[in-house]
Amino acid sequence: MLGFVFMLLIDQCSTKKSDGRQKSVTATLGLVVHAAVDGVALGAAATTSQADVEMIVFLAIMLHKVKFLIIQSYNN
């Protein structure tokens, strides 16, 4: 929830400037934060020392990435 609010605030601040460079910075920042959260989730799963939890989190992240790629391919 906090991540959504954080990205919403960044997006709202960048729309006031509305030039192409600021929007690309917002998109890049969003992808970096998103990847960091994926890494934290995978790291947290790895600390459980339960292989099934690690595999479930890994598969969830990979399926999420595939969904994102499919959506992006239709938008372009």
OpenMM code with the backbone's topology and positions (N, CA, C; nanometers):
from openmm import Vec3, app, unit

residues = "MET LEU GLY PHE VAL PHE MET LEU LEU ILE ASP GLN CYS SER THR LYS LYS SER ASP GLY ARG GLN LYS SER VAL THR ALA THR LEU GLY LEU VAL VAL HIS ALA ALA VAL ASP GLY VAL ALA LEU GLY ALA ALA ALA THR THR SER GLN ALA ASP VAL GLU MET ILE VAL PHE LEU ALA ILE MET LEU HIS LYS VAL LYS PHE LEU ILE ILE GLN SER TYR ASN ASN".split()
positions = [
    Vec3(0.0824, -0.1187, 0.0000),
    Vec3(0.0000, 0.0000, 0.0000),
    Vec3(0.0872, 0.1255, 0.0000),
    Vec3(0.1910, 0.1245, 0.0815),
    Vec3(0.2790, 0.2413, 0.0859),
    Vec3(0.3510, 0.2621, -0.0466),
    Vec3(0.3865, 0.1517, -0.1131),
    Vec3(0.4523, 0.1622, -0.2430),
    Vec3(0.3621, 0.2280, -0.3455),
    Vec3(0.2340, 0.1928, -0.3430),
    Vec3(0.1385, 0.2544, -0.4356),
    Vec3(0.1257, 0.4037, -0.4093),
    Vec3(0.1136, 0.4408, -0.2838),
    Vec3(0.1011, 0.5830, -0.2485),
    Vec3(0.2275, 0.6587, -0.2884),
    Vec3(0.3435, 0.5984, -0.2652),
    Vec3(0.4706, 0.6603, -0.3027),
    Vec3(0.4769, 0.6853, -0.4533),
    Vec3(0.4421, 0.5848, -0.5332),
    Vec3(0.4479, 0.6008, -0.6786),
    Vec3(0.3396, 0.6971, -0.7277),
    Vec3(0.2254, 0.6998, -0.6626),
    Vec3(0.1208, 0.7949, -0.7001),
    Vec3(0.1675, 0.9381, -0.6778),
    Vec3(0.2328, 0.9629, -0.5659),
    Vec3(0.2851, 1.0972, -0.5391),
    Vec3(0.3918, 1.1372, -0.6401),
    Vec3(0.4797, 1.0453, -0.6738),
    Vec3(0.5827, 1.0757, -0.7737),
    Vec3(0.5190, 1.1038, -0.9084),
    Vec3(0.4192, 1.0247, -0.9460),
    Vec3(0.3515, 1.0450, -1.0736),
    Vec3(0.2793, 1.1789, -1.0771),
    Vec3(0.2146, 1.2156, -0.9669),
    Vec3(0.1432, 1.3430, -0.9621),
    Vec3(0.2397, 1.4608, -0.9706),
    Vec3(0.3541, 1.4498, -0.9067),
    Vec3(0.4537, 1.5564, -0.9136),
    Vec3(0.5120, 1.5690, -1.0534),
    Vec3(0.5289, 1.4568, -1.1219),
    Vec3(0.5897, 1.4619, -1.2551),
    Vec3(0.4919, 1.5110, -1.3607),
    Vec3(0.3620, 1.4948, -1.3401),
    Vec3(0.2673, 1.5409, -1.4410),
    Vec3(0.2599, 1.6931, -1.4447),
    Vec3(0.2975, 1.7593, -1.3378),
    Vec3(0.2985, 1.9050, -1.3390),
    Vec3(0.4060, 1.9580, -1.4337),
    Vec3(0.5177, 1.8856, -1.4444),
    Vec3(0.6249, 1.9272, -1.5352),
    Vec3(0.5913, 1.8876, -1.6784),
    Vec3(0.5363, 1.7706, -1.6978),
    Vec3(0.4820, 1.7154, -1.8220),
    Vec3(0.5761, 1.7182, -1.9422),
    Vec3(0.7058, 1.7265, -1.9237),
    Vec3(0.7943, 1.7088, -2.0379),
    Vec3(0.8361, 1.5623, -2.0443),
    Vec3(0.8873, 1.5177, -2.1571),
    Vec3(0.9198, 1.3771, -2.1787),
    Vec3(1.0238, 1.3236, -2.0832),
    Vec3(1.1213, 1.4057, -2.0464),
    Vec3(1.2294, 1.3574, -1.9600),
    Vec3(1.1777, 1.3215, -1.8217),
    Vec3(1.0925, 1.4028, -1.7658),
    Vec3(1.0406, 1.3763, -1.6315),
    Vec3(0.9574, 1.2486, -1.6290),
    Vec3(0.8801, 1.2236, -1.7344),
    Vec3(0.8000, 1.1019, -1.7384),
    Vec3(0.8881, 0.9782, -1.7488),
    Vec3(0.9986, 0.9871, -1.8221),
    Vec3(1.0874, 0.8717, -1.8307),
    Vec3(1.1559, 0.8460, -1.6972),
    Vec3(1.1846, 0.9515, -1.6218),
    Vec3(1.2429, 0.9342, -1.4887),
    Vec3(1.1423, 0.8647, -1.3970),
    Vec3(1.0169, 0.9018, -1.4072),
    Vec3(0.9133, 0.8389, -1.3255),
    Vec3(0.8999, 0.6904, -1.3598),
    Vec3(0.9005, 0.6592, -1.4875),
    Vec3(0.8896, 0.5192, -1.5290),
    Vec3(1.0108, 0.4392, -1.4818),
    Vec3(1.1283, 0.4964, -1.4959),
    Vec3(1.2498, 0.4275, -1.4522),
    Vec3(1.2478, 0.4057, -1.3022),
    Vec3(1.2100, 0.5068, -1.2275),
    Vec3(1.2030, 0.4934, -1.0822),
    Vec3(1.1012, 0.3866, -1.0424),
    Vec3(0.9889, 0.3833, -1.1102),
    Vec3(0.8879, 0.2820, -1.0819),
    Vec3(0.9383, 0.1413, -1.1066),
    Vec3(1.0113, 0.1218, -1.2167),
    Vec3(1.0649, -0.0105, -1.2461),
    Vec3(1.1734, -0.0509, -1.1479),
    Vec3(1.2538, 0.0443, -1.1040),
    Vec3(1.3592, 0.0141, -1.0062),
    Vec3(1.2974, -0.0271, -0.8726),
    Vec3(1.1973, 0.0477, -0.8281),
    Vec3(1.1307, 0.0134, -0.7016),
    Vec3(1.0629, -0.1227, -0.7135),
    Vec3(1.0005, -0.1482, -0.8269),
    Vec3(0.9320, -0.2753, -0.8494),
    Vec3(1.0309, -0.3915, -0.8445),
    Vec3(1.1437, -0.3763, -0.9105),
    Vec3(1.2455, -0.4823, -0.9097),
    Vec3(1.3034, -0.5020, -0.7700),
    Vec3(1.3203, -0.3942, -0.6953),
    Vec3(1.3724, -0.4047, -0.5593),
    Vec3(1.2759, -0.4827, -0.4703),
    Vec3(1.1483, -0.4580, -0.4859),
    Vec3(1.0484, -0.5307, -0.4062),
    Vec3(1.0484, -0.6786, -0.4436),
    Vec3(1.0638, -0.7089, -0.5717),
    Vec3(1.0751, -0.8490, -0.6127),
    Vec3(1.1962, -0.9146, -0.5472),
    Vec3(1.3076, -0.8428, -0.5436),
    Vec3(1.4280, -0.8960, -0.4814),
    Vec3(1.4116, -0.9188, -0.3325),
    Vec3(1.3447, -0.8271, -0.2655),
    Vec3(1.3197, -0.8431, -0.1214),
    Vec3(1.2300, -0.9649, -0.0970),
    Vec3(1.1289, -0.9821, -0.1805),
    Vec3(1.0398, -1.0976, -0.1642),
    Vec3(1.1150, -1.2283, -0.1851),
    Vec3(1.1988, -1.2324, -0.2869),
    Vec3(1.2758, -1.3538, -0.3120),
    Vec3(1.3775, -1.3787, -0.2019),
    Vec3(1.4404, -1.2734, -0.1534),
    Vec3(1.5350, -1.2876, -0.0429),
    Vec3(1.4675, -1.3337, 0.0845),
    Vec3(1.3497, -1.2808, 0.1117),
    Vec3(1.2761, -1.3234, 0.2312),
    Vec3(1.2358, -1.4694, 0.2207),
    Vec3(1.1988, -1.5129, 0.1003),
    Vec3(1.1625, -1.6535, 0.0818),
    Vec3(1.2842, -1.7431, 0.0991),
    Vec3(1.4003, -1.6951, 0.0571),
    Vec3(1.5221, -1.7755, 0.0682),
    Vec3(1.5645, -1.7940, 0.2133),
    Vec3(1.5297, -1.7010, 0.2991),
    Vec3(1.5695, -1.7127, 0.4397),
    Vec3(1.4831, -1.8114, 0.5171),
    Vec3(1.3738, -1.8564, 0.4592),
    Vec3(1.2868, -1.9505, 0.5296),
    Vec3(1.3432, -2.0914, 0.5309),
    Vec3(1.4384, -2.1199, 0.4451),
    Vec3(1.5005, -2.2520, 0.4285),
    Vec3(1.3973, -2.3609, 0.3988),
    Vec3(1.2885, -2.3211, 0.3363),
    Vec3(1.1878, -2.4154, 0.2893),
    Vec3(1.1830, -2.4039, 0.1375),
    Vec3(1.2227, -2.5104, 0.0725),
    Vec3(1.2346, -2.5077, -0.0734),
    Vec3(1.1007, -2.4803, -0.1419),
    Vec3(0.9921, -2.5292, -0.0850),
    Vec3(0.8629, -2.5076, -0.1494),
    Vec3(0.8218, -2.3604, -0.1461),
    Vec3(0.8517, -2.2900, -0.0381),
    Vec3(0.8212, -2.1464, -0.0300),
    Vec3(0.9063, -2.0692, -0.1296),
    Vec3(1.0341, -2.1049, -0.1376),
    Vec3(1.1234, -2.0391, -0.2336),
    Vec3(1.0729, -2.0577, -0.3761),
    Vec3(1.0311, -2.1793, -0.4098),
    Vec3(0.9849, -2.2082, -0.5455),
    Vec3(0.8542, -2.1364, -0.5760),
    Vec3(0.7643, -2.1304, -0.4808),
    Vec3(0.6364, -2.0615, -0.5026),
    Vec3(0.6592, -1.9131, -0.5262),
    Vec3(0.7438, -1.8496, -0.4456),
    Vec3(0.7719, -1.7068, -0.4632),
    Vec3(0.8426, -1.6827, -0.5961),
    Vec3(0.9377, -1.7690, -0.6309),
    Vec3(1.0080, -1.7561, -0.7580),
    Vec3(0.9110, -1.7665, -0.8755),
    Vec3(0.8242, -1.8670, -0.8726),
    Vec3(0.7272, -1.8839, -0.9805),
    Vec3(0.6286, -1.7673, -0.9865),
    Vec3(0.5879, -1.7164, -0.8709),
    Vec3(0.4974, -1.6012, -0.8695),
    Vec3(0.5626, -1.4792, -0.9332),
    Vec3(0.6891, -1.4569, -0.9028),
    Vec3(0.7602, -1.3427, -0.9616),
    Vec3(0.7752, -1.3616, -1.1121),
    Vec3(0.8112, -1.4816, -1.1552),
    Vec3(0.8286, -1.5060, -1.2992),
    Vec3(0.6965, -1.4925, -1.3747),
    Vec3(0.5872, -1.5459, -1.3189),
    Vec3(0.4572, -1.5310, -1.3846),
    Vec3(0.4151, -1.3849, -1.3909),
    Vec3(0.4482, -1.3110, -1.2879),
    Vec3(0.4179, -1.1677, -1.2866),
    Vec3(0.4955, -1.0952, -1.3963),
    Vec3(0.6223, -1.1331, -1.4152),
    Vec3(0.7042, -1.0719, -1.5205),
    Vec3(0.6489, -1.1050, -1.6586),
    Vec3(0.6056, -1.2297, -1.6790),
    Vec3(0.5493, -1.2691, -1.8079),
    Vec3(0.4230, -1.1894, -1.8358),
    Vec3(0.3392, -1.1745, -1.7350),
    Vec3(0.2158, -1.0957, -1.7516),
    Vec3(0.2495, -0.9529, -1.7899),
    Vec3(0.3494, -0.8949, -1.7245),
    Vec3(0.3905, -0.7579, -1.7547),
    Vec3(0.4411, -0.7474, -1.8985),
    Vec3(0.5203, -0.8441, -1.9430),
    Vec3(0.5726, -0.8411, -2.0791),
    Vec3(0.4621, -0.8542, -2.1830),
    Vec3(0.3645, -0.9376, -2.1548),
    Vec3(0.2528, -0.9531, -2.2484),
    Vec3(0.1735, -0.8239, -2.2577),
    Vec3(0.1464, -0.7619, -2.1450),
    Vec3(0.0727, -0.6352, -2.1448),
    Vec3(0.1503, -0.5277, -2.2188),
    Vec3(0.2803, -0.5195, -2.1960),
    Vec3(0.3624, -0.4191, -2.2629),
    Vec3(0.3689, -0.4437, -2.4125),
    Vec3(0.3698, -0.5693, -2.4565),
    Vec3(0.3758, -0.5961, -2.5995),
    Vec3(0.2465, -0.5546, -2.6686),
    Vec3(0.1327, -0.5631, -2.6014),
    Vec3(0.0074, -0.5184, -2.6601),
    Vec3(-0.0037, -0.3655, -2.6610),
    Vec3(0.0577, -0.2983, -2.5638),
    Vec3(0.0516, -0.1529, -2.5578),
    Vec3(0.1406, -0.0872, -2.6619),
    Vec3(0.2427, -0.1567, -2.7076),
    Vec3(0.3333, -0.0977, -2.8070),
    Vec3(0.2966, -0.1432, -2.9405),
] * unit.nanometer
topology = app.Topology()
chain = topology.addChain("A")
for resn in residues:
    res = topology.addResidue(resn, chain)
    for name in ("N", "CA", "C"):
        topology.addAtom(name, app.Element.getBySymbol(name[0]), res)
